[in-house]
Amino acid sequence: MADTFDPTTQLTLNDIEIGARLVEGLLHHVRKNGAVPIPYAELLELGRFLDPHDAAMARAEVLGIAMKLRFVTQFCHANGCPDLAVLAVHPATPQPAGKGNLDAVAAFDWTAAQAQLPAYVRAMQATVPVRFKPRKERPAEVSWYAWFSAHREACKGIASGDKREVVNLVMAGLDPETALRRYLAARAAFEAATS
């Protein structure tokens, strides 16, 4: 049987950690505002507000939010809940990240599901391949810069602002080449949603 593992779509520990923060942020949002969509950037800001000392949340970028919202969707599905990700919308369009009914999300009693979040996070963390070894920020930056310097042609479309999300992916344990591929795929999907 062929190996179907794809490191560009596998959730990392960072995706799970930030995804769990987004679940908490979306629950806070729906309790306070009801069935009102929230743009990606505002959702990340809400997550930072709810836990201002979370370094991973502080580094989270809008462009990398898709995998984190995928965790949200998987958590909701695993717990038989409406998809909270339907509240999160692309900043340039009203396109929600999830599928479902806003009113069903607002009417749902989230108490039991919220209590299951820590156990679900631990279970998902156990599925992350051991080869995804998280790195500190400085070693990740050095690794990315070394790869970037040796592969300038492959990186010609990467601006200095893009570097932050690529480094986040390297910090999550991806090698620089895989991090770049995942970043470029995320950027293409993000830009496609605006056209």
N, C-alpha and C positions, 0 to 999 in steps of 0.2 A: 504494500500500500504506500502511495506517495505521501511525503510530508506536506501537509496542508497548512503548516504554521506560516503565518505572514507577519513579520515584525512591524510592518507599517500599519496593520490594523489591530494588533494585539493590544489590549489595555495594559498600560504600565502602572506601577505603584503610584505615580503622580496622577494619572488619569483617575484612579480609584480614590485617592485622597481628595483631590479637588472635586471629583464627582460627588463624593459624600458631602462636601461643603455646599455644593450646589443643591443637593436634596434638601439640606437644612435651610438654605436661603430661599428656595422655592416654597417650602412649607411655611416659612415666616411670611413670605410675600402673599401667598394665597390666603392665609389667616387674616392678614391685615387688609388686603385689597380685593379679595374675592377672585373672580374669574377674569382678571385683567392681565393681558400679556406684559412681559417685561423684556426689554431689549438686552442682548448679550452683555454689553458693557455695564449696564445698570445692575444686572445679575451678579457680575463679578465684583462690582463695588459693594453690593449688599453682602456678599460673602466676606469681603475684607472688613466691612463694618461689624459683622457678627463675630469675627475673630481677628482683631487687628494685629495680633502677634503671630499669625500663621505665615511663615516665610514662603511656603509653597503657594499659598493663595495670593500673596503679594506679587509673586512673579507671573501669575496666570495672565494669559493674553487672550483677547477675543478670538484671534485667528485659530487658537488651539482648543477652543471650547467644544468642538463637535465630539471628540472622543470622551470628554467629561460628561456631556449630555447623553452620550450612548450608555455610560454607566448608569445615569439617572433612569433611562428607559428600561434597562435590564433589571435594575432594582425594583422598579414598579411592577414590571411583568412577573418577576420571581415572587412577589408578594401579593399578586392578584389585585393590584391597584390601578386606577387610571394613570396614564402617563403624565407625570409632572412636567416633563420636557415640553409638553404642548404650550406651556406658559412662556417659554423662552423663545424670543423671536430675533431674527436677523436684523441688524440695525438699519439696513437699507430697504427692507421689505417686511410685510407683515407675515412672512413665512415662518410658521412655528417649527421648532426643532423636533418635536414629537408628533405623534398621531393620537387623535382623540378629541374629546369634548371638554371645552373649558369649564362648562357648568358642572360636569361630572367630577372634575378635579376639585372644584370649589365645594361641592356638596359632600365629598367623601370624608369619612372619619379617619384621619391619618394617625391616630394614637397608636394602634397596634403596629402599623408599618414602621413608624418612626422608632419604636422600641426594637425592631428587628434590624435597623440600620447597622449598628456596630458588628453584629454577628455576620451580616451579609458582607460588610467590608472585609472582615477577617477571611471569610470564605473566598472572596474574589482575590485577595492578596495572595492566597495560597495557590492560585492558578497562574500567577505571573511566573514565567520561566526564570530559572535561577541565573540565566545569562544576562538578564536585565538588572544589572547591579547599579543601584543609584550612585551618583557621584556628587561631590560638593561642587559649588559654582565655579571656583577658580580652576580646578582640574578639567572640568567640562569645557570651560572657555579655551583653555590651552589645547585640549584635544581638538575642538572645533577649529581653532585658528590654524593648527598644524595641517589638518585635512583641507581646510579652505585654501591655504597657501599652496598646497600641492595639487589642487584641483580647481584652479581659478576659472577655467572654461566652464566647468559644470556649475560654478557658483556665480556666473556673470549676472544673473537676475536677482541676486540676493543683495538687498540694501542693508545698511547698518541697522535700520529698524527691524528688519526681519531676523537679525541675529539673535535677538532675545528669545524668540520662540524656538529657534533651532537649538540654542544652548539649553533651554528648558528640556527639550527632548533628549539631548545628550545627558543631562543631569538625571533624567528618568531611566537611563541605562541603555539607550539606543546608541549604536555606533554612529559617527558623524554622517556617513553616507546614507544610512537608513533614516536618520533624523532629517536630513535634507529631503529625501524622497517623501517622507511623511508630511513634512512642512509644505512642500510644493503641491502635494495632493490636497492638503487642507486649504491652501490658498486658492487653488483652482476651484474647489467646491464652493468656497466662500464667495469668490468673485462670480461664479456661475449663478448663484442665487440672486445676484443683483441685475442680471440681464433678462 
